[in-house]
């Protein structure tokens, strides 16, 4: 649903202010900023030296109300186009996770939506080193993720970096 949205939104909530401590970012109720009108959606963490960190979480909402109520949802994939891959990070949680989200609005993001990024995984993680740049990468939804697909409205998802999900400080690089 392209900007200006009519039924659903995609975009990202993020922190990229220096110097913000990692513990502040991952436990905050709100992000520093949002972008829901661009053409790309960032999903990454990074240390910027000193005590500054960046953390971007992608939000993806889809109007799935056209799925008939009587139909079973027995498989689904989420294809995510990756423009570039950076693997400078030395952490152990270097993966992307497909999770549920619950933004305040179906058609826009606000900084308070940061706290709606879920923590339960709806697909097998994709290790950052296994991502293919300039290509689609696929999350195959598990039973939990399939249960998040709404037949009567908007399905709401997010992609979080593993270091965000598991509260692992990316250090000075990422």
URURHU-V705546 format. One record per run of one state. SS is the DSSP state (helix for helix, strand for strand, loop for the rest). FROM is the first residue (numbers start at 0). LEN is the number of residues. If there is no record, write none. Layout:
ss/from/len
SS/FROM/LEN
SS/FROM/LEN
This chain:
ss/from/len
loop/0/9
strand/9/6
loop/15/6
helix/21/6
loop/27/5
strand/32/3
loop/35/8
strand/43/4
loop/47/5
strand/52/11
loop/63/13
strand/76/6
loop/82/12
strand/94/6
loop/100/10
helix/110/6
loop/116/4
strand/120/1
loop/121/1
strand/122/1
loop/123/2
strand/125/2
helix/127/3
loop/130/4
strand/134/7
loop/141/1
helix/142/5
loop/147/6
strand/153/8
helix/161/4
loop/165/9
